[in-house]
Amino acid sequence: MKEIASSPVISIKKERIDHFYLYGSYVLTATIWIYVLLRYQSLPNIIPTHFGMNGMPDGFGDKSVLFLIPILVSLMVVFLNVMCLFPHKFNYMTVITTENAEWQYKKALRLLRYLQFFISLVFSYIVYQEIESAINKNANLSFWFIPILLFGIMIPAVTTVYRSLQKK
């Protein structure tokens, strides 16, 4: 059996944008919790829990379901932060050497931190729209929500993979 060479273990210094993504996701996660806790008592017992492709609510449920989003976002932030401790364990599309490890790890970690921030932002928007829709009965997710969601995840991921293949 062929033994796989292990990737070098090195420390990656965070740049300003990494700090922005990291702390931005913390702020957004805390904001989701605070917003839900502050608005929970004023909500009706039944609130929108799902929005269709047209952005309009098409599923309704108990308001306690609203706590699932802050819980999931919190778990996601913790999980992605733990993952960022082990960039040498990721699967890369190129062989990681001591020469390219820092560059490859930095790009992979930046993508994870961006996704952490972007997903926190998306869920913040969803919570806000759920609560506004429950209170005002006329709020909805925009038609542009799904395209922004897809492109906001796919373009950075594809770009990072493409750039990592260019820099072997």
N, CA, C and O of each residue as an XYZ file, in Angstrom:
672
protein
N       0.849     -1.176      0.000
C       0.000      0.000      0.000
C       0.892      1.235      0.000
O       1.867      1.311      0.747
N       0.553      2.183     -0.830
C       1.321      3.419     -0.951
C       0.990      4.357      0.207
O      -0.181      4.607      0.492
N       2.021      4.876      0.871
C       1.802      5.790      1.986
C       1.659      7.211      1.453
O       2.426      7.647      0.595
N       0.689      7.907      1.963
C       0.430      9.283      1.541
C       1.270     10.220      2.391
O       1.267     10.140      3.620
N       1.991     11.111      1.715
C       2.801     12.085      2.445
C       1.885     13.077      3.143
O       0.871     13.501      2.589
N       2.252     13.438      4.360
C       1.409     14.376      5.099
C       1.770     15.802      4.715
O       2.913     16.098      4.365
N       0.797     16.661      4.786
C       0.993     18.069      4.472
C       1.722     18.746      5.622
O       1.544     18.368      6.780
N       2.546     19.751      5.310
C       3.258     20.447      6.383
C       2.301     21.173      7.314
O       1.286     21.716      6.877
N       2.628     21.179      8.584
C       1.833     21.883      9.587
C       2.526     23.214      9.853
O       3.624     23.262     10.409
N       1.859     24.298      9.442
C       2.420     25.634      9.654
C       1.331     26.556     10.186
O       0.139     26.296     10.017
N       1.752     27.618     10.821
C       0.818     28.609     11.335
C       0.586     29.675     10.263
O       1.529     30.158      9.637
N      -0.669     30.028     10.066
C      -1.034     31.021      9.060
C      -1.492     32.294      9.760
O      -2.418     32.282     10.571
N      -0.827     33.380      9.429
C      -1.182     34.675     10.013
C      -2.437     35.215      9.322
O      -2.540     35.203      8.096
N      -3.382     35.684     10.131
C      -4.615     36.255      9.582
C      -4.340     37.668      9.084
O      -3.605     38.434      9.707
N      -4.940     37.989      7.957
C      -4.874     39.350      7.426
C      -6.137     40.097      7.846
O      -7.028     39.523      8.472
N      -6.204     41.354      7.504
C      -7.324     42.205      7.913
C      -8.669     41.642      7.455
O      -9.635     41.647      8.218
N      -8.735     41.159      6.217
C     -10.002     40.630      5.703
C     -10.411     39.365      6.453
O     -11.600     39.114      6.647
N      -9.425     38.565      6.877
C      -9.729     37.360      7.662
C     -10.361     37.747      8.999
O     -11.329     37.128      9.441
N      -9.806     38.773      9.634
C     -10.374     39.257     10.890
C     -11.792     39.795     10.675
O     -12.682     39.570     11.495
N     -11.987     40.505      9.565
C     -13.321     41.031      9.259
C     -14.329     39.895      9.141
O     -15.394     39.950      9.756
N     -14.009     38.866      8.361
C     -14.921     37.734      8.194
C     -15.163     37.014      9.521
O     -16.297     36.664      9.849
N     -14.094     36.797     10.275
C     -14.198     36.063     11.527
C     -15.041     36.823     12.554
O     -16.014     36.285     13.083
N     -14.671     38.058     12.830
C     -15.399     38.830     13.830
C     -16.771     39.266     13.332
O     -17.700     39.420     14.125
N     -16.902     39.463     12.034
C     -18.210     39.768     11.455
C     -19.190     38.633     11.678
O     -20.361     38.871     11.973
N     -18.718     37.390     11.538
C     -19.611     36.246     11.784
C     -19.982     36.156     13.259
O     -21.101     35.765     13.591
N     -19.056     36.514     14.149
C     -19.382     36.537     15.585
C     -20.459     37.580     15.877
O     -21.425     37.313     16.591
N     -20.273     38.769     15.314
C     -21.234     39.860     15.543
C     -22.606     39.478     14.989
O     -23.624     39.686     15.648
N     -22.632     38.921     13.785
C     -23.908     38.529     13.186
C     -24.593     37.436     14.000
O     -25.811     37.461     14.175
N     -23.817     36.480     14.496
C     -24.398     35.405     15.309
C     -24.985     35.966     16.600
O     -26.091     35.596     16.996
N     -24.254     36.846     17.246
C     -24.770     37.475     18.479
C     -26.007     38.311     18.173
O     -26.960     38.325     18.952
N     -25.989     39.005     17.040
C     -27.126     39.842     16.641
C     -28.376     38.992     16.411
O     -29.478     39.380     16.800
N     -28.197     37.829     15.778
C     -29.340     36.932     15.554
C     -29.950     36.538     16.898
O     -31.167     36.606     17.072
N     -29.111     36.129     17.845
C     -29.600     35.725     19.166
C     -30.333     36.865     19.857
O     -31.433     36.680     20.379
N     -29.722     38.037     19.858
C     -30.325     39.187     20.536
C     -31.657     39.555     19.893
O     -32.644     39.795     20.588
N     -31.680     39.599     18.565
C     -32.909     39.973     17.856
C     -34.037     38.988     18.148
O     -35.166     39.396     18.420
N     -33.733     37.695     18.092
C     -34.762     36.687     18.365
C     -35.254     36.802     19.810
O     -36.458     36.756     20.063
N     -34.336     36.947     20.740
C     -34.731     37.040     22.150
C     -35.556     38.294     22.435
O     -36.507     38.249     23.215
N     -35.192     39.416     21.803
C     -35.936     40.655     22.031
C     -37.328     40.633     21.403
O     -38.268     41.191     21.969
N     -37.466     40.007     20.263
C     -38.743     40.036     19.532
C     -39.648     38.851     19.831
O     -40.825     38.870     19.470
N     -39.123     37.824     20.480
C     -39.865     36.572     20.665
C     -41.227     36.769     21.332
O     -42.225     36.236     20.849
N     -41.288     37.511     22.413
C     -42.547     37.683     23.152
C     -43.622     38.399     22.338
O     -44.813     38.153     22.527
N     -43.203     39.280     21.438
C     -44.190     40.043     20.663
C     -44.675     39.300     19.415
O     -45.532     39.812     18.694
N     -44.152     38.127     19.155
C     -44.539     37.371     17.960
C     -45.835     36.604     18.192
O     -46.120     36.188     19.315
N     -46.621     36.417     17.134
C     -47.783     35.528     17.261
C     -47.294     34.087     17.440
O     -46.137     33.777     17.153
N     -48.169     33.229     17.908
C     -47.758     31.835     18.147
C     -47.387     31.096     16.868
O     -46.538     30.205     16.891
N     -48.012     31.455     15.760
C     -47.719     30.825     14.466
C     -47.010     31.856     13.595
O     -47.507     32.964     13.391
N     -45.833     31.471     13.083
C     -45.041     32.377     12.248
C     -44.633     31.668     10.963
O     -44.690     30.440     10.895
N     -44.223     32.420      9.940
C     -43.691     31.786      8.728
C     -42.397     31.040      9.062
O     -41.515     31.582      9.728
N     -42.294     29.813      8.599
C     -41.080     29.023      8.839
C     -40.393     28.626      7.544
O     -39.290     28.081      7.568
N     -41.033     28.894      6.420
C     -40.442     28.544      5.129
C     -40.925     29.534      4.089
O     -42.074     29.976      4.116
N     -40.032     29.877      3.172
C     -40.367     30.776      2.073
C     -40.164     30.032      0.764
O     -39.171     29.325      0.591
N     -41.116     30.195     -0.164
C     -41.040     29.539     -1.457
C     -40.086     30.243     -2.404
O     -39.469     31.247     -2.048
N     -39.971     29.717     -3.601
C     -39.075     30.284     -4.609
C     -39.469     31.707     -4.992
O     -38.630     32.480     -5.455
N     -40.725     32.052     -4.804
C     -41.171     33.410     -5.125
C     -40.914     34.386     -3.971
O     -41.214     35.574     -4.085
N     -40.358     33.883     -2.857
C     -40.034     34.736     -1.720
C     -41.153     34.888     -0.716
O     -40.965     35.502      0.334
N     -42.305     34.342     -1.018
C     -43.458     34.469     -0.118
C     -43.490     33.293      0.866
O     -43.080     32.183      0.526
N     -43.979     33.545      2.086
C     -44.076     32.452      3.063
C     -45.022     31.364      2.559
O     -46.126     31.653      2.098
N     -44.574     30.106      2.652
C     -45.440     28.999      2.242
C     -45.458     27.875      3.282
O     -46.040     26.815      3.052
N     -44.820     28.119      4.418
C     -44.846     27.158      5.513
C     -44.942     27.920      6.827
O     -44.307     28.960      6.999
N     -45.730     27.403      7.741
C     -45.948     28.091      9.012
C     -45.796     27.096     10.146
O     -46.058     25.905      9.981
N     -45.369     27.593     11.300
C     -45.199     26.724     12.450
C     -45.098     27.528     13.731
O     -45.214     28.753     13.728
N     -44.880     26.821     14.814
C     -44.773     27.444     16.126
C     -43.572     28.388     16.173
O     -42.535     28.127     15.562
N     -43.730     29.483     16.904
C     -42.663     30.481     16.950
C     -41.389     29.965     17.608
O     -40.321     30.541     17.403
N     -41.475     28.899     18.389
C     -40.277     28.341     19.022
C     -39.284     27.792     17.994
O     -38.097     27.649     18.286
N     -39.778     27.485     16.788
C     -38.914     27.005     15.709
C     -37.877     28.072     15.330
O     -36.819     27.754     14.787
N     -38.188     29.315     15.619
C     -37.296     30.424     15.303
C     -35.932     30.272     15.974
O     -34.937     30.794     15.471
N     -35.871     29.566     17.099
C     -34.603     29.375     17.801
C     -33.666     28.401     17.082
O     -32.475     28.350     17.389
N     -34.192     27.633     16.133
C     -33.335     26.711     15.388
C     -32.260     27.449     14.594
O     -31.130     26.972     14.493
N     -32.598     28.593     14.039
C     -31.625     29.320     13.217
C     -30.444     29.810     14.045
O     -29.306     29.547     13.657
N     -30.645     30.507     15.164
C     -29.472     30.911     15.950
C     -28.643     29.720     16.444
O     -27.416     29.793     16.519
N     -29.327     28.631     16.778
C     -28.597     27.435     17.221
C     -27.743     26.899     16.082
O     -26.563     26.607     16.278
N     -28.328     26.766     14.889
C     -27.583     26.246     13.740
C     -26.435     27.162     13.347
O     -25.341     26.688     13.043
N     -26.671     28.459     13.351
C     -25.607     29.405     13.003
C     -24.481     29.321     14.029
O     -23.307     29.318     13.659
N     -24.820     29.254     15.291
C     -23.798     29.148     16.340
C     -22.960     27.880     16.155
O     -21.733     27.923     16.241
N     -23.628     26.762     15.901
C     -22.904     25.501     15.680
C     -22.019     25.586     14.440
O     -20.892     25.090     14.444
N     -22.521     26.209     13.388
C     -21.747     26.343     12.163
C     -20.498     27.192     12.391
O     -19.416     26.847     11.917
N     -20.646     28.291     13.109
C     -19.506     29.165     13.392
C     -18.459     28.411     14.203
O     -17.269     28.496     13.898
N     -18.875     27.682     15.219
C     -17.931     26.906     16.032
C     -17.257     25.833     15.179
O     -16.037     25.673     15.229
N     -18.038     25.107     14.405
C     -17.500     24.034     13.566
C     -16.479     24.573     12.564
O     -15.402     23.995     12.420
N     -16.795     25.661     11.874
C     -15.856     26.213     10.893
C     -14.617     26.782     11.570
O     -13.525     26.711     11.007
N     -14.763     27.344     12.767
C     -13.587     27.814     13.493
C     -12.676     26.659     13.873
O     -11.454     26.781     13.784
N     -13.243     25.555     14.289
C     -12.440     24.374     14.619
C     -11.760     23.850     13.356
O     -10.586     23.484     13.391
N     -12.485     23.812     12.254
C     -11.888     23.358     10.997
C     -10.688     24.218     10.606
O      -9.703     23.704     10.075
N     -10.764     25.507     10.862
C      -9.674     26.423     10.493
C      -8.391     26.144     11.278
O      -7.328     26.648     10.915
N      -8.473     25.360     12.333
C      -7.281     25.000     13.096
C      -6.456     23.919     12.402
O      -5.303     23.684     12.763
N      -7.050     23.265     11.407
C      -6.399     22.116     10.781
C      -6.355     22.207      9.255
O      -6.830     21.293      8.580
N      -5.804     23.276      8.697
C      -5.779     23.372      7.224
C      -4.913     22.290      6.581
O      -5.093     21.980      5.403
N      -3.990     21.722      7.323
C      -3.137     20.658      6.790
C      -3.895     19.343      6.618
O      -3.387     18.413      5.991
N      -5.104     19.260      7.167
C      -5.925     18.054      7.034
C      -6.926     18.146      5.877
O      -7.578     17.156      5.545
N      -7.050     19.321      5.267
C      -8.004     19.499      4.165
C      -7.543     18.703      2.948
O      -6.370     18.350      2.823
N      -8.487     18.431      2.061
C      -8.159     17.839      0.767
C      -7.943     18.971     -0.231
O      -8.807     19.828     -0.414
N      -6.802     18.961     -0.861
C      -6.476     19.977     -1.859
C      -6.383     19.306     -3.217
O      -6.145     18.102     -3.312
N      -6.570     20.083     -4.250
C      -6.527     19.532     -5.609
C      -5.106     19.523     -6.167
O      -4.888     19.172     -7.327
N      -4.161     19.902     -5.350
C      -2.761     19.882     -5.728
C      -1.953     19.345     -4.551
O      -2.419     19.372     -3.412
N      -0.767     18.865     -4.818
C       0.082     18.353     -3.752
C       0.580     19.532     -2.920
O       1.059     20.527     -3.465
N       0.466     19.417     -1.620
C       0.915     20.475     -0.721
C       2.364     20.202     -0.337
O       2.707     19.145      0.193
N       3.195     21.193     -0.625
C       4.616     21.116     -0.291
C       4.948     22.253      0.672
O       4.110     23.112      0.948
N       6.160     22.249      1.172
C       6.569     23.348      2.052
C       6.595     24.672      1.301
O       6.431     25.730      1.908
N       6.799     24.626      0.001
C       6.847     25.849     -0.806
C       5.469     26.467     -1.039
O       5.342     27.692     -1.057
N       4.444     25.649     -1.217
C       3.121     26.193     -1.536
C       2.129     26.112     -0.368
O       0.996     26.578     -0.491
N       2.535     25.536      0.743
C       1.605     25.298      1.850
C       0.996     26.594      2.378
O      -0.219     26.665      2.567
N       1.803     27.609      2.618
C       1.274     28.838      3.184
C       0.231     29.458      2.265
O      -0.835     29.867      2.726
N       0.523     29.532      0.981
C      -0.401     30.146      0.022
C      -1.697     29.343     -0.064
O      -2.787     29.914     -0.026
N      -1.578     28.013     -0.181
C      -2.758     27.152     -0.297
C      -3.602     27.197      0.976
O      -4.827     27.294      0.900
N      -2.968     27.129      2.133
C      -3.694     27.162      3.399
C      -4.399     28.509      3.578
O      -5.549     28.570      4.014
N      -3.690     29.578      3.234
C      -4.265     30.917      3.396
C      -5.532     31.063      2.556
O      -6.528     31.609      3.031
N      -5.503     30.584      1.320
C      -6.680     30.679      0.441
C      -7.818     29.794      0.937
O      -8.980     30.198      0.894
N      -7.498     28.604      1.404
C      -8.539     27.694      1.917
C      -9.178     28.273      3.178
O     -10.399     28.234      3.332
N      -8.361     28.805      4.070
C      -8.887     29.386      5.306
C      -9.709     30.632      5.022
O     -10.735     30.860      5.664
N      -9.269     31.437      4.069
C     -10.030     32.636      3.714
C     -11.404     32.236      3.182
O     -12.403     32.870      3.521
N     -11.467     31.201      2.358
C     -12.753     30.747      1.831
C     -13.656     30.277      2.972
O     -14.840     30.613      2.993
N     -13.122     29.513      3.910
C     -13.943     29.049      5.032
C     -14.455     30.220      5.865
O     -15.620     30.243      6.263
N     -13.590     31.181      6.123
C     -14.018     32.341      6.917
C     -15.046     33.173      6.156
O     -16.000     33.681      6.746
N     -14.848     33.313      4.840
C     -15.842     34.036      4.029
C     -17.185     33.308      4.099
O     -18.217     33.940      4.321
N     -17.181     32.001      3.916
C     -18.433     31.233      3.954
C     -19.090     31.334      5.324
O     -20.314     31.425      5.422
N     -18.293     31.319      6.369
C     -18.814     31.489      7.723
C     -19.519     32.834      7.845
O     -20.621     32.912      8.388
N     -18.898     33.879      7.348
C     -19.491     35.217      7.397
C     -20.736     35.301      6.510
O     -21.774     35.807      6.936
N     -20.630     34.807      5.287
C     -21.733     34.906      4.334
C     -22.955     34.134      4.825
O     -24.081     34.622      4.726
N     -22.736     32.941      5.348
C     -23.857     32.141      5.842
C     -24.487     32.802      7.062
O     -25.709     32.778      7.213
N     -23.678     33.390      7.931
C     -24.216     34.131      9.078
C     -25.058     35.310      8.599
O     -26.113     35.600      9.163
N     -24.588     35.979      7.569
C     -25.319     37.107      6.993
C     -26.643     36.652      6.390
O     -27.672     37.294      6.600
N     -26.626     35.573      5.659
C     -27.837     35.041      5.031
C     -28.866     34.652      6.091
O     -30.043     34.986      5.963
N     -28.432     33.957      7.125
C     -29.363     33.548      8.166
C     -29.868     34.738      8.976
O     -31.001     34.722      9.458
N     -29.042     35.763      9.127
C     -29.506     36.991      9.783
C     -30.658     37.593      8.994
O     -31.668     38.006      9.564
N     -30.497     37.636      7.686
C     -31.545     38.169      6.813
C     -32.811     37.312      6.899
O     -33.921     37.843      6.950
N     -32.642     35.998      6.913
C     -33.802     35.100      6.987
C     -34.556     35.307      8.304
O     -35.784     35.398      8.308
N     -33.828     35.382      9.414
C     -34.478     35.599     10.713
C     -35.230     36.923     10.705
O     -36.376     37.003     11.146
N     -34.574     37.956     10.200
C     -35.216     39.271     10.131
C     -36.506     39.194      9.312
O     -37.534     39.721      9.737
N     -36.468     38.555      8.161
C     -37.646     38.458      7.300
C     -38.732     37.582      7.921
O     -39.918     37.873      7.769
N     -38.343     36.517      8.617
C     -39.343     35.683      9.296
C     -40.090     36.491     10.352
O     -41.316     36.432     10.442
N     -39.346     37.236     11.137
C     -39.974     38.016     12.202
C     -40.815     39.148     11.623
O     -41.936     39.381     12.074
N     -40.288     39.844     10.636
C     -41.051     40.922     10.004
C     -42.306     40.391      9.326
O     -43.359     41.026      9.379
N     -42.200     39.239      8.694
C     -43.362     38.635      8.035
C     -44.411     38.222      9.063
O     -45.611     38.332      8.812
N     -43.955     37.749     10.214
C     -44.902     37.350     11.268
C     -45.615     38.566     11.840
O     -46.799     38.489     12.169
N     -44.917     39.675     11.961
C     -45.499     40.873     12.567
C     -46.288     41.695     11.556
O     -47.427     42.082     11.819
N     -45.683     41.961     10.396
C     -46.300     42.850      9.399
C     -47.167     42.137      8.371
O     -47.947     42.775      7.664
N     -47.039     40.848      8.285
C     -47.815     40.019      7.347
C     -47.533     40.334      5.875
O     -48.173     39.750      5.000
N     -46.596     41.236      5.576
C     -46.348     41.549      4.171
C     -44.878     41.451      3.784
O     -44.546     41.630      2.612
N     -43.989     41.173      4.732
C     -42.573     41.035      4.409
C     -42.345     39.698      3.720
O     -43.084     38.739      3.944
N     -41.328     39.642      2.890
C     -40.976     38.400      2.214
C     -39.524     38.445      1.782
O     -38.895     39.503      1.759
N     -39.007     37.279      1.441
C     -37.656     37.224      0.885
C     -37.721     37.771     -0.534
O     -38.675     37.500     -1.263
N     -36.750     38.510     -0.913
C     -36.713     39.100     -2.239
C     -36.554     38.026     -3.315
O     -36.046     36.936     -3.053
N     -36.995     38.352     -4.520
C     -36.783     37.481     -5.674
C     -35.294     37.211     -5.862
O     -34.905     36.146     -6.341
N     -34.474     38.169     -5.488
C     -33.023     38.069     -5.686
C     -32.326     37.227     -4.628
O     -31.123     36.987     -4.730
N     -33.053     36.778     -3.622
C     -32.431     36.041     -2.526
C     -31.726     34.773     -3.005
O     -30.557     34.563     -2.683
N     -32.411     33.933     -3.762
C     -31.828     32.659     -4.215
C     -30.628     32.890     -5.133
O     -29.589     32.268     -4.913
N     -30.718     33.755     -6.157
C     -29.516     33.989     -6.979
C     -28.334     34.540     -6.174
O     -27.196     34.121     -6.383
N     -28.594     35.459     -5.270
C     -27.507     36.004     -4.441
C     -26.911     34.908     -3.569
O     -25.693     34.829     -3.407
N     -27.764     34.070     -3.011
C     -27.296     32.961     -2.190
C     -26.405     32.016     -2.995
O     -25.310     31.663     -2.557
N     -26.873     31.616     -4.155
C     -26.105     30.684     -4.985
C     -24.786     31.289     -5.454
O     -23.732     30.666     -5.324
N     -24.843     32.493     -5.995
C     -23.625     33.125     -6.494
C     -22.682     33.509     -5.354
O     -21.463     33.475     -5.521
N     -23.235     33.871     -4.202
C     -22.411     34.237     -3.060
C     -21.613     33.079     -2.500
O     -20.593     33.281     -1.841
N     -22.070     31.875     -2.759
C     -21.337     30.687     -2.321
C     -20.500     30.106     -3.463
O     -19.334     29.763     -3.269
N     -21.092     29.997     -4.643
C     -20.412     29.314     -5.743
C     -19.234     30.097     -6.327
O     -18.179     29.515     -6.577
N     -19.391     31.390     -6.547
C     -18.317     32.161     -7.184
C     -17.043     32.156     -6.338
O     -15.976     31.872     -6.883
N     -17.097     32.455     -5.027
C     -15.857     32.379     -4.248
C     -15.265     30.969     -4.191
O     -14.045     30.809     -4.228
N     -16.114     29.955     -4.102
C     -15.604     28.582     -4.038
C     -14.913     28.189     -5.339
O     -13.808     27.648     -5.320
N     -15.556     28.458     -6.457
C     -14.975     28.111     -7.759
C     -13.701     28.918     -8.007
O     -12.709     28.380     -8.500
N     -13.728     30.191     -7.670
C     -12.554     31.046     -7.855
C     -11.380     30.540     -7.016
O     -10.249     30.493     -7.500
N     -11.640     30.168     -5.778
C     -10.572     29.665     -4.911
C      -9.992     28.367     -5.451
O      -8.774     28.192     -5.459
N     -10.840     27.460     -5.900
C     -10.353     26.194     -6.466
C      -9.533     26.462     -7.715
O      -8.461     25.882     -7.887
N     -10.019     27.328     -8.584
C      -9.310     27.664     -9.820
C      -7.923     28.261     -9.512
O      -6.920     27.864    -10.106
N      -7.889     29.213     -8.580
C      -6.628     29.856     -8.237
C      -5.659     28.879     -7.572
O      -4.447     28.977     -7.762
N      -6.197     27.935     -6.790
C      -5.315     26.966     -6.135
C      -4.692     26.019     -7.155
O      -3.571     25.549     -6.963
N      -5.409     25.739     -8.229
C      -4.846     24.890     -9.292
C      -3.795     25.650    -10.100
O      -2.868     25.041    -10.633
N      -3.931     26.964    -10.193
C      -2.955     27.760    -10.930
C      -1.629     27.865    -10.182
O      -0.567     27.928    -10.800
N      -1.692     27.884     -8.859
C      -0.487     28.045     -8.034
C      -0.151     26.704     -7.415
O      -0.565     26.409     -6.294
N       0.583     25.909     -8.128
C       0.983     24.587     -7.618
C       2.317     24.735     -6.959
O       2.866     23.758     -6.450
